Amino acid sequence: MFQEKAELFLSRKRDRWMRNHDLSAQAIEELIQRRDRARSAKQWQEADRIRAELQESGITLEDTPGGTIWKVR
């Protein structure tokens, strides 16, 4: 019960934050895909630039064995 309420709260917080910052989940996912392609091509500077761009927008990236996940700060 509490977990469900927490997930709903965080989901609403994320949605509100994205509206206020004129970002969509799709736009963030597209940037992450571009970053993944840059990393695969060993274009580290471009990958770092995309990460920095997202960080400036308030998005934190976490690289995991299953892929990159993102969170709103």
WOMOKA-V529516 format. One record per backbone hydrogen bond with DSSP energy under -1.0 kcal/mol. CO is the residue of the C=O (numbers start at 1). NH is the residue of the N-H. E is the energy in kcal/mol with one decimal. If there is no record, write none. Layout:
co: {CO,CO}
nh: {NH,NH}
e: {E,E}
This chain:
co: {1,2,3,4,5,6,7,8,9,10,11,12,13,14,15,16,17,18,19,24,25,26,27,28,29,30,31,32,33,34,35,36,37,38,39,42,43,44,45,46,47,48,49,50,51,52,53,54,55,58,60,62,64,67,69,71}
nh: {5,6,7,8,9,10,11,12,13,14,15,16,17,18,19,20,21,23,22,28,29,30,31,32,33,34,35,36,37,38,39,40,41,43,42,44,47,48,49,50,51,52,53,54,55,56,57,59,58,73,71,69,67,64,62,60}
e: {-2.0,-2.6,-2.6,-2.3,-2.5,-2.7,-2.3,-2.5,-2.5,-2.5,-2.5,-2.6,-2.5,-2.6,-2.1,-2.3,-1.5,-2.5,-1.2,-2.1,-2.7,-2.3,-2.0,-2.3,-2.4,-2.2,-2.5,-2.7,-2.3,-2.3,-2.6,-2.4,-1.8,-3.3,-1.5,-1.3,-2.3,-2.8,-2.0,-2.3,-2.1,-2.5,-2.4,-2.3,-2.5,-2.6,-1.0,-2.9,-1.6,-2.8,-2.1,-2.7,-1.8,-1.9,-2.7,-3.0}
